[in-house]
Amino acid sequence: MDIFVILFQVIFAIPLFFILNYFNKKDISFIEKITIPTIYILVLSAISTEIKDNIFLIVIFEIIIRELYNNYISNKNVLVNKKEVLFKYLFSILIAIFIYDYYIDTVQFVFPKAEEFRPFLWFLVILFIYCLLKDNIKFKKIDTKEKFIIRKKEYVVVEYAKFKNNYYKLVKSKNSDINTLIYSIMIYENYKNPKLVREIRVFTDRVFNKKSRSGIMQIDSDKVLTDEDSIKYVVKDFEKKYSKSKSKSLVEDILNNEYNDQESIENILDIYKEIKEFENK
């Protein structure tokens, strides 16, 4: 196989990675998740016949990129249901290979001719009926809420141990609740914005002359802050604002002042409680 063909397939796997990330945030079914990669390679094949050769490899390259990202960049592999992911990968690859072998590789042009539209119209009818009924069809979920909570606990504990080992010299407020909260925010912000994502965002903001959120604590600043600088800033800020507070809901008060959306507040509180529970064992 031509090395340039492989290179193009790796390049085209990157947009697929972002497309799947977008849809993974939506409440879509397992069937929809495993068919999106095949739809993607069908569209590419229709746009250009030059990249048709073994185009199903794009799906495999996307999986490799995703695994590298989850394991070495975002560190979200702990939160992944490995059985569900394995099934998703397997079926995505099988469907892509099947469509490639029995359709893409056997026709000169992927776009159907007029006389070939009749079976396609029936497919649209079936798809339309499925879309109408899918909300009433209860698919058995491989993952369960309980298992997700277990994985989340593991993730929080692992990240807490890592960050505490790296930043214990910086996070040293006299108020232990503030220290725990800072680690909680650190874990949450790093989960939402891994280091590579933060660096790319800072770079693009510089290019377009935009004010950037920087550092692991994601601080709005006119200058770019390192992770350490952002932690020092938050520790000093919290100490100044809240160290003398005797409120029984100190943590909630801080979060309500620092965050505008309830979802972030609830997520950070969950992490805070997990750390407290771990420390009290």
C-alpha positions as CSV (number, residue, x, y, z in Angstrom):
1,M,0.0,0.0,0.0
2,D,1.2,3.5,-0.9
3,I,2.7,5.3,2.1
4,F,0.9,8.5,1.0
5,V,-2.5,6.6,1.2
6,I,-1.8,5.6,4.7
7,L,-0.7,9.2,5.6
8,F,-3.9,10.6,4.2
9,Q,-5.9,8.1,6.1
10,V,-4.2,9.0,9.4
11,I,-4.9,12.7,8.6
12,F,-8.6,12.0,7.8
13,A,-8.9,10.0,11.0
14,I,-8.3,13.2,13.0
15,P,-11.6,15.0,11.9
16,L,-13.4,11.7,12.7
17,F,-12.0,11.8,16.2
18,F,-13.5,15.2,16.8
19,I,-16.8,14.3,15.1
20,L,-17.1,11.3,17.4
21,N,-16.2,13.4,20.5
22,Y,-19.0,15.8,19.6
23,F,-21.6,13.0,19.2
24,N,-20.3,11.1,22.3
25,K,-21.4,14.2,24.3
26,K,-24.9,13.8,22.9
27,D,-27.4,11.2,24.2
28,I,-27.2,8.9,21.1
29,S,-27.7,5.1,21.0
30,F,-25.0,2.5,20.7
31,I,-26.1,1.7,17.1
32,E,-25.7,5.4,16.1
33,K,-22.2,5.5,17.6
34,I,-20.9,2.5,15.7
35,T,-22.4,3.7,12.3
36,I,-21.0,7.2,12.4
37,P,-17.5,6.1,11.3
38,T,-18.9,4.2,8.3
39,I,-21.1,7.2,7.2
40,Y,-17.9,9.3,7.5
41,I,-15.9,7.0,5.1
42,L,-18.8,6.8,2.7
43,V,-18.9,10.6,2.4
44,L,-15.2,10.7,1.9
45,S,-15.3,8.0,-0.8
46,A,-18.1,9.9,-2.6
47,I,-16.2,13.2,-2.4
48,S,-12.9,11.7,-3.8
49,T,-12.3,8.4,-5.4
50,E,-8.5,8.9,-5.0
51,I,-8.6,7.9,-1.3
52,K,-11.0,4.9,-1.6
53,D,-8.2,2.3,-1.4
54,N,-8.6,0.6,2.0
55,I,-10.5,3.6,3.3
56,F,-11.9,1.5,6.2
57,L,-8.4,1.9,7.8
58,I,-9.5,5.4,8.8
59,V,-11.8,3.9,11.4
60,I,-8.9,1.8,12.8
61,F,-6.5,4.9,12.9
62,E,-9.2,6.9,14.7
63,I,-9.4,4.2,17.4
64,I,-5.6,4.2,17.8
65,I,-5.7,8.1,18.1
66,R,-8.5,7.8,20.7
67,E,-6.7,5.2,22.8
68,L,-3.5,7.2,22.7
69,Y,-5.4,10.3,23.8
70,N,-7.3,8.6,26.5
71,N,-4.3,6.8,28.0
72,Y,-1.5,9.4,27.6
73,I,-3.1,12.8,27.3
74,S,-6.5,13.1,29.0
75,N,-6.0,10.1,31.4
76,K,-9.7,9.3,31.1
77,N,-9.2,5.6,30.5
78,V,-10.1,4.9,34.1
79,L,-13.6,6.3,33.4
80,V,-14.1,4.1,30.4
81,N,-16.2,0.9,30.4
82,K,-13.7,-1.3,28.7
83,K,-16.3,-3.9,27.7
84,E,-18.5,-1.4,26.0
85,V,-15.6,0.3,24.3
86,L,-14.3,-3.0,23.0
87,F,-17.8,-3.8,21.5
88,K,-18.0,-0.4,20.0
89,Y,-14.6,-0.6,18.4
90,L,-15.2,-4.1,17.1
91,F,-18.6,-3.4,15.5
92,S,-17.4,0.0,14.1
93,I,-14.5,-1.8,12.3
94,L,-16.6,-4.8,11.1
95,I,-19.3,-2.5,9.7
96,A,-16.7,-0.3,8.0
97,I,-14.9,-3.4,6.5
98,F,-18.3,-4.8,5.3
99,I,-19.4,-1.6,3.6
100,Y,-15.9,-1.2,2.0
101,D,-15.8,-4.8,0.7
102,Y,-19.3,-5.1,-0.6
103,Y,-19.9,-1.5,-1.8
104,I,-17.2,1.1,-1.8
105,D,-14.5,-1.2,-3.4
106,T,-16.9,-2.7,-5.9
107,V,-18.2,0.6,-7.5
108,Q,-16.5,3.3,-9.5
109,F,-18.6,6.1,-8.0
110,V,-20.0,5.9,-4.5
111,F,-22.9,8.2,-5.3
112,P,-25.7,6.0,-6.6
113,K,-27.2,6.3,-10.0
114,A,-30.9,7.2,-10.5
115,E,-32.0,3.5,-10.9
116,E,-30.1,2.6,-7.7
117,F,-32.1,5.0,-5.6
118,R,-35.1,2.7,-5.0
119,P,-33.5,0.5,-2.3
120,F,-31.9,3.6,-0.9
121,L,-35.4,5.2,-0.5
122,W,-36.6,2.1,1.4
123,F,-33.6,2.4,3.6
124,L,-34.6,6.0,4.4
125,V,-38.1,4.8,5.2
126,I,-36.8,2.2,7.6
127,L,-34.4,4.8,9.1
128,F,-37.3,7.3,9.5
129,I,-39.4,4.6,11.3
130,Y,-36.5,3.8,13.6
131,C,-36.0,7.5,14.5
132,L,-39.7,7.7,15.4
133,L,-39.6,4.6,17.6
134,K,-36.1,4.8,19.1
135,D,-37.2,6.8,22.1
136,N,-39.7,4.0,23.0
137,I,-37.2,1.2,22.4
138,K,-35.3,0.3,25.5
139,F,-31.8,-0.9,24.6
140,K,-29.9,-2.7,27.4
141,K,-27.0,-0.6,28.4
142,I,-23.7,-2.3,29.0
143,D,-22.6,0.3,31.5
144,T,-24.4,0.9,34.8
145,K,-24.5,4.0,37.0
146,E,-23.0,2.1,39.9
147,K,-20.0,1.0,37.8
148,F,-19.5,4.5,36.5
149,I,-19.4,5.8,40.1
150,I,-16.8,3.2,41.0
151,R,-14.6,4.2,38.1
152,K,-15.1,7.9,39.0
153,K,-13.9,7.2,42.5
154,E,-10.8,5.5,41.1
155,Y,-10.1,8.4,38.8
156,V,-10.4,11.0,41.5
157,V,-8.2,9.1,43.9
158,V,-5.5,8.5,41.3
159,E,-5.5,12.1,40.1
160,Y,-5.6,13.4,43.7
161,A,-2.6,11.3,44.7
162,K,-0.7,12.5,41.5
163,F,-1.5,16.2,42.0
164,K,-0.8,16.2,45.8
165,N,2.6,14.6,45.1
166,N,3.3,17.3,42.5
167,Y,1.9,20.4,44.2
168,Y,1.8,19.9,47.9
169,K,4.4,22.6,48.4
170,L,2.0,25.1,46.7
171,V,-1.3,24.0,48.2
172,K,-0.8,24.9,51.8
173,S,-3.6,27.0,53.1
174,K,-4.2,27.1,56.8
175,N,-7.8,25.9,56.1
176,S,-7.7,22.2,55.1
177,D,-11.1,22.6,53.4
178,I,-9.7,25.2,51.1
179,N,-6.8,22.8,50.3
180,T,-9.1,20.0,49.5
181,L,-11.3,22.3,47.4
182,I,-8.3,23.5,45.4
183,Y,-7.3,19.9,44.6
184,S,-11.0,19.2,43.6
185,I,-11.0,22.2,41.2
186,M,-7.6,21.1,39.9
187,I,-8.9,17.6,39.1
188,Y,-12.1,18.9,37.5
189,E,-10.4,21.5,35.3
190,N,-7.7,19.1,34.2
191,Y,-10.4,16.6,33.3
192,K,-12.2,19.2,31.2
193,N,-9.0,20.7,29.7
194,P,-6.0,18.3,29.6
195,K,-2.6,19.8,29.4
196,L,-2.3,19.4,25.6
197,V,-5.7,21.0,25.1
198,R,-4.7,23.9,27.3
199,E,-1.5,24.5,25.4
200,I,-3.3,24.4,22.0
201,R,-5.9,26.9,23.3
202,V,-3.3,29.3,24.6
203,F,-1.5,29.2,21.3
204,T,-4.6,29.8,19.2
205,D,-5.7,32.6,21.6
206,R,-2.3,34.3,21.1
207,V,-2.6,34.0,17.3
208,F,-6.0,35.6,17.4
209,N,-5.1,38.1,20.1
210,K,-7.8,36.8,22.5
211,K,-7.7,36.9,26.3
212,S,-6.8,33.4,27.4
213,R,-7.7,31.1,30.2
214,S,-4.4,29.4,31.3
215,G,-2.9,27.1,33.8
216,I,-4.4,23.9,35.3
217,M,-6.8,26.1,37.3
218,Q,-8.0,27.9,34.1
219,I,-7.5,31.4,35.3
220,D,-8.6,34.4,33.2
221,S,-5.4,36.5,32.8
222,D,-3.8,39.0,30.5
223,K,-0.6,37.0,30.5
224,V,-0.2,33.2,30.1
225,L,0.1,31.4,33.5
226,T,1.9,28.1,34.0
227,D,0.1,25.4,36.0
228,E,2.2,26.3,39.1
229,D,1.4,30.1,38.6
230,S,-2.4,29.4,38.4
231,I,-2.3,27.3,41.6
232,K,-0.4,30.0,43.5
233,Y,-2.9,32.5,42.2
234,V,-5.9,30.5,43.4
235,V,-4.4,29.7,46.8
236,K,-3.6,33.4,47.4
237,D,-7.0,34.4,46.2
238,F,-8.9,31.9,48.3
239,E,-6.8,32.7,51.4
240,K,-7.5,36.4,51.0
241,K,-11.2,36.0,50.5
242,Y,-12.2,33.1,52.6
243,S,-9.6,32.2,55.3
244,K,-11.4,34.2,58.0
245,S,-14.8,32.8,57.1
246,K,-16.6,30.8,59.7
247,S,-19.4,29.8,57.4
248,K,-20.5,26.2,57.7
249,S,-21.0,26.1,53.9
250,L,-17.6,27.6,53.1
251,V,-16.9,25.3,50.2
252,E,-20.4,25.9,48.6
253,D,-19.9,29.7,49.1
254,I,-16.6,29.6,47.3
255,L,-17.9,27.6,44.4
256,N,-21.0,29.7,44.0
257,N,-18.8,32.8,43.8
258,E,-16.3,31.3,41.4
259,Y,-18.6,29.3,39.0
260,N,-21.7,30.4,37.2
261,D,-23.0,27.0,36.1
262,Q,-24.6,24.5,38.5
263,E,-23.2,21.5,36.7
264,S,-19.6,22.5,37.4
265,I,-20.4,23.2,41.0
266,E,-22.0,19.8,41.5
267,N,-19.2,18.0,39.8
268,I,-16.5,19.7,41.9
269,L,-18.5,19.0,45.1
270,D,-18.7,15.3,44.1
271,I,-14.9,15.3,43.7
272,Y,-14.5,17.2,47.0
273,K,-16.6,14.6,48.8
274,E,-14.6,11.7,47.2
275,I,-11.3,13.2,48.4
276,K,-12.7,13.8,51.9
277,E,-14.0,10.2,52.1
278,F,-10.6,8.9,50.9
279,E,-8.7,11.0,53.4
280,N,-10.9,9.8,56.3
281,K,-10.3,6.1,55.6
